[in-house]
Amino acid sequence: MELNELQTQRLAKLERLREAGTEPFPTRSQRTHRIGEVLAAFDELEASATPLTLAGRIIGARRVMGKLAFAHISDGSGQIQLWFSLGESGEDVFATFRDTVDTFDIVEVQGVLRRTKRGEESILVQRLRMLAKALNPPPEKWEGLKDVEERLRQRYLDLIVNEDRRAIFRARAEAIRSMRGYLDGRGFVEVETPILQPIYGGAAARPFVTHHNQLDQDLYMRIASELYLKRLIVGGFEGVYEIGKNFRNEGVDRSHNTEFTVMECYLAYADYEDIMRLVEEMFRSIVQQVTGGLQLTYQGQQIDFAPAWQRVGLIESIAEQTGIDVMEHPTQESLWAAIQAADLHQGGKVERKASWAKQVDELFSTFVEPLLVQPTFVLEYPVELSPLAKRSPANPRLTERFEGFIAGMEIANAFTELNDPLDQEQRFLEQGRAYSAGDDEAHQMDLDYLHALMYGMPPTGGLGVGIDRMVMILTDQPTIREVIFFPHLRARET
């Protein structure tokens, strides 16, 4: 590995430690307290004059001023000042700090708590031990790594220098823990289903494909866990959920990542009305636990989770914003003609899609979705857009399906699940014809799933929630990449 000048200087200090008989990467630490614990009980611990052993990373600038030296260490629970005095710390400890310790090094210190003349809480260091010598220096400007591309490529460095980033991921963990607690408390069973699947399904998306060498079989990274979870409902579980990764071979933008986290749950003897109530209750619980209230600000917009979610019909919302009743134009050609007549295609604002269903979705995503700021359920999607949802008894051309939106983003998707195996077979066949006509996101035929339905699945409500988008809203982040530890990025040019 070729080192630059600063790395070479740090390597020389590492070698000096070894020459002096000190291992710069010892096996273990003897830490007795976390910094957060010390700060919480500082006065009591200071009065006791009991030596403490702390460990953490050197952050900020080191300051050596004659017979005194100062630095700060952080261990994730807090940060505290290190105070070195030539007279009280001893010449060896003082010299070790001055000559071999750099910003970003991870050290262990033993000493007693003191306040400086300015009143800053500090530990007067009496022993110093290197735990991990950092060969990489901090970025040029200590106030933080600001370049977005570099932050995402070096997330470890981003987390070191930007405390607010660590707070985002703590909030993410809290949100998932809250979601689990809500579902567990209502009798759902957390399960695991295959990530590698012989037939991908449960959504309209292109999959990633891999090959099993021993079986000589192509397998697909799952695009959804839906069909396996519903098999468990057939098997007698009345409430199941899974929180895990899905993978879709699609474009990347501010709210899409090819690898993303989803919670899917299914509840027997329920319908989409029951699931709407579940969503409202669950989101209130999560928002309250993560933020401490039911109102939050996302990108300058006030979002209120206290009231019941708004409800609008998909067909009616498109008509209200465009003047087009898509149900009166049941073919791609007639719908596109109506779009042209209304001049909605001017400037490429609405693109021509390959099918009627995708054209409806294009109208909705262009003219309606950005307006849905407050929590909103959009109801009754056409059958062609919902091959796994049960038909509406009031209108068999529509399904009992809703999508949940917050801040102009889809956050949830839910159905009264289709449990008629004969209807489901016809839907799969229609999707197969669409695939043959060029729709590479059409749903695949899954004969084993049909076989499962033929044993009987009770009326069931199902739900999928995008965890990453939910965390975006909870933490006021503008892009999905900011709430995923390691988002996939284009390969760096050499």
N, C-alpha and C positions, 0 to 999 in steps of 0.2 A: 504494500500500500504506500503510495507516494504522499508524504506529509508536507504541509505548508510550513512557513516560518513559525507561526504561533503554536502549531501542533508539535513542532520539533522542540520548541522551548519547554512545553509541558512534558514531553517525553523525557527530556533531560532531568527535570525535577523528579519524575517517577524513578529514573535510574539512580538518582542521588539517594532517594529513600531506601531503595534496595541495597545500595552500597553501605548505608548506615545500619543495615540489619532490620529494616522495617518493611513488611509486606504491604504494598499499596492496595491490594485486593484481598483482605483477610476473609476467613471463612464465615465469621459471624460477628454480630454486634452484641454488646452488653447493655443496651439501652434499658433504662429503668422507667422512664416517663415519656409520654408524647408531649409535644410542645403545647397543644391545646389544653391538656390537663394541667400543665404547669401554669399557664396564664390564668386559668380559671381559679386556681388556688394560690396565686403568687404571694400574697401577703403572709399567709399561713406558712408556706414553705420557706419564704425568706426569713421569717422570724425563727424557724427551727434551725437554720444554718446547716441543714442536712445536705451533704453532697449529692447531686443528681447527675445522672448520665443521660444525655440527649444525643440524638443523631438526626442528621438531615443534610440537605444540599445547601452549599454556599450560594446565596443569591445577592444580587446587587453588587456594588463596588466594595472592595476591601480598602480599609483606611489604616495606614500605618503612620503614626505621628510620634516620632521620638521613642519614648518608653511606653507608649500606649498604642493599641491597635484594636480595630473594630470590624465586625462583619455581621451579616445576618444569615441564619439558617432557617430552612423551612422543611417540615416533614409531611405536609399535606393537611395536618390538623391546625397549623398556625405557623407563625414565624417569630423568632426572638433574636435579640442582639447578642453576639458574642463579644465579650470584653476581655482583652488581654492586657495585662500589666506586667512589665518586666520584673518589677519587684515582687508581686504576689503570684504571678503565673509561673515564674522561673525562667531562667535564660534559655533552657532547652526548648520548652514549650513555645516561648515567644519566637525563638529563631525558626523553629519548625513551621509555625504559621507564616512568618514573614518570608521565608525562603522557598517553601515547597507547596503552599496551599494557594489555589486559584479559585476564581468564581466558577461555579458548577461542580467543584469537587464535593463528594459526599464524605462527611467527617463525623466522628463521634467525639463528644467533649464531656468532661466531668468537671463539675465546679459547684459553686454556691450562688444563689440568686442575690442580685444586688440591683439597686436603681442608680443610674448615673446622676450627676448633678442636675441634669435637665429632667430627671424623673423617668427616663426610659427604662422599661423592664429589661433586664439583662442577666446573663449568666457569666460570672467571673470565672474564666477557664483556668483550671489547675492541671488538667491532663488533656491531651489531644491525640487522636489516632485517625489516620486516613482509612476510610472504608472503601472508597472507589475513586481513583484519580481520573478526572475527566480530561481526555486528550483534546476534545473539541472545545473551543472557546464559545462564549455566548455570541449572539448576533451583534452587529456593530452598535445598534441602538438598544440599550437595555430596556427602554420603555415597552418593548414588546416586538415580536415578530409580526409585522403588519402585512407583508405581501401574501395575498390569499393563496396563490398557487403554492408558495413555499410552505405556508402553514399546513396545507392539506397533505403535501408530499412528506413533510417532516412533522407529523402529528405529535410525536414524542417531544420535539423541541417546542412546538406550539403549547403543549400542556405545561412544560416547564416554565415558560416565560409569561404565559397569559392565564392568570388565575381564573378569569371569567370563563375560559373554555372548560376548565375542570368543573366549574359550577354547572355548566350546561349538561355535562354527562352525569353529574350527580342527580340533576333534576330528571334526566332520562331514566336512570335507574329507579328513582322514587316513583315515577309515573308507571313504570312496568310493575313495580311491587304493589302499587295501589290497585292496578287493574287486576292482578292476580288475587289480591285480597278480596276485591269485590266479587269476582266470579267464584272463588273458593267458598266465600261466605254464603253463596246462593246454591250450593250443592253441585256446581260443575266439577267435572273431573279433568285435570290437566293430562293430556296424552301426547304421544309423539307419533307422527306418521312419516312415511318414506320421503326423503328428499330426492333420491334417484328413483324415477318411475318409468315403467315400460310404456305407459300411455300418459301423456300429460293432459291435464284437464282442470276444470273448475274456473276458467277465465278465458278471455279472448286475448291471446298473446302469443308471440313467437318464443319458442323455448331455446335453451342451450342444450346441445346434444353431446353425449360422450359415448364411449364404447367399453363394454365389459369384456375383457379379453378371454377369460376362462369360459364364459357362457356364449361368447361370440354374439353379443346382443347389444344393440343400441339402447341407451337409456337417456332419459331427459331430466334435467334439473327441474324441479317442480315449479310451476307457475302459480299454483294454489294448492292448499291441502283439503279443499272442500269435499271431493268425492270420497276420500278415505275417511274423513270425519263422519260423513253421512253413513258410510258402511257401519261405523260403530253405533250409530243410532239404530240402524237395522238390527244390530247385534244385541240391543237391549239397554244400552246406556241412554239415560234420559237427558243428560246435559254434559257435553264435552267441549273442551277448548284446547287450542294449541297456540303458543307464541313462538314464532320461528321465522326463518328466512325463506323468501321466495326469490325467484330469478327469472327475469324476462329480458329477452334479447331485443331491446328497443332503445329508442333515443334517450338521451340524458338532458334534463333541463333543471330549472330551479326546484321543481317538485317531483322529479323522477330520477331514480338511480336504478341501475340494472339489478342490483342486489339490495333488497329492502326487507324490513321486518313487519310482519303482519300478525295480528291476533284474529283467529277465526274461532267462532263458537256456534254450537247448534243446540237447540232446546226442543225436546219432544213435546207434543201436545200444545204447541204455541204457533202463532202466525206473525206476520210482519208488524202488526199492531203491538203485540207483546214485545217484539224486539225494539220497536221505537221507544217504548217506555224503559226498557233496559238501557238503551243508549243514553237517554236523558239522565237517568239515575247514575250510571257508571261515570259519565263525563263530569257530572257535578262532584262526585266523590273524588275523582282524580284531580280535577282543577283545585278543589278545596285543599286537598292534602299537599299538592305540589306548590301552590302559590299562596295559600292561606286565605283565599277568598273565592268568590264566584265571578268576579270581573277581572279582566286583564286587558292589556294593550298589545296588539300585534301590528307592527309596522305602522304605528300611528293611529290605528283604528281600535276603538273600544269594543270589546267582545263581552257579552253578558250571558252567562250560563245559568242564571237564576230562573228565568221564565221557561215555559215549555218551548220547544223548538218550533219555529215556523214550519208550515206545511204548504207546499205548492205542487200542482200537477206538472209533470214534464211537458205534456202536450200544450197545456194552457200557458205555461211560462214561455214557451217558444213563440206561441201565437201572440202573446202580449208584447214581446220585444221585436218581433219581425213582421207581424201581420199574416203569417202563414200558418194554416192548420195542416200539419203534416199528415194527419189521418185522411184528409181529403185528396192527398197526392200520394197514393200507395205504391208507386213505382219510382225507381231512381230517375227515370226520364221525366216524369211529370213533376217530381219535386224539384229537380234541377231547373226545369222550365219556370216554375213558380219563383225560385230564387233569382233567376235572371230577370223575370218580369218585375221583381221588387228591387232590382239593382243592388242586391246584397253581395254579388260577386265582384263588384267593381274594386279595383286595386288589389285583388287577391285576398280580400278579407275573408271570404268563404271559398275554400277549395272544393273542386268537384271530387267526390269520393266514388269508390267502385260499387257501392251498394246503397240501397235506400236506408238501411239501418245506420250505416256509418255516416250518411249525409245528415240524418236526424241528429246524431251525436255531434257532428260538426257544428250544426246550428246552435245546439244547446251550449256547447263549450265556448263558442264565440260570443254569443249574445246574452246568455243567461248566467252562466257559471261565475264570471267575474263580479256580478252584482250580489252574490249570496255571501254577505259579510257576516251577519249574525247566524248562529246555528240554525240550519234549515234542513228539513227533509224534503226531497224531491220525489214524487210518487208516481206510480203506474207507468212503467216503461213498456214499449211495444214488445210483443213476443219475440220478434226477430232480434232484439237487443238482449234478450234474457232467456237463453235456452235452458236454464236450470231452474227457472222460477215458475210458480203455479199461475195459471190464468186467473184473471179477475172474474168472479161470478157476474159482476155487473157489465163487463165488456170483455168478451173472450179474445179480442185483439190486443188487450193489454194484460200486464201481469201484476201480481202483488209484490212489487219490488220498490225499494226506496234506496236512494243514495243520500248520505249526509254530507253537508257542506259547511265549512267554516272559513271565513276570510278568503272566499273565492277559490277554495281548494276542496276537492273530494276527500273526505276523511273516513267515510264508511260506506259499505255496500251491503244490502241485506235483501232477503227474499222470504216469502212463504215458499218453502222448498217444494219443488215438483216431486211428487211421490207416486205418480201414475207411470208404471214402466212402459206402457204402450205409447202414451203421449211423449215420454222422454225419448223413446226410440225414434219416433218421427222427427223430433227436434234434432237429434243427432244426425239423422239422414239429411235433413235440410242443411245442417251445418257442413256435412260432407260435400253436398253439392256446391255450397259456397266456396269451400276449399278447392274443389276441382276447377271452379271458375276463376281462381286466382287470389282468393282471400286467405293469406297464409296465417291469419290469426283466428280462423274459424275453429270451433271446438271439434275434438276428435271423437270418433265412435269408441265407446268403452263398454264392451259386451259384459265384462265381469260386473261392472257397476249396475247394468240393467238386470243381470242375474240376481244381484243383491236386492234390488228394488222388488223383484218378483216374490221375495219372501215376505214383503210388506214393511214399509216404513211409515210410522205414525205421522200425522200432521206435524210439521216441524218448521220452526223459524231459525234462519241462519244469518250470521253476521260476520263481516270482515272489517277490521279497523286498521288503517295504516299507522303504525307506531311512529315512524319517522316524521310524518307530517303532523301528527298530534304533538310531538315534542317540539317541532318548529314553532307551533302556535304557543305552547306553554312557555317557551324560552325566548320568544320574539326573535327568531332567526330567519333571515330572508331566503335561505336556500337549504335544501335537504342535505347538502354536503357538510354543512356546519354541525349537524346533529348525528352524523355517522362517523365513528372513529377513523375509519380508513376507507373513504369512498374511492371507487375505481377512477383513475385518471388516465388520460392519454399518455402513452409512453413518452418520456422526456427525450427530446432530440439530442443526439450526441454531437 
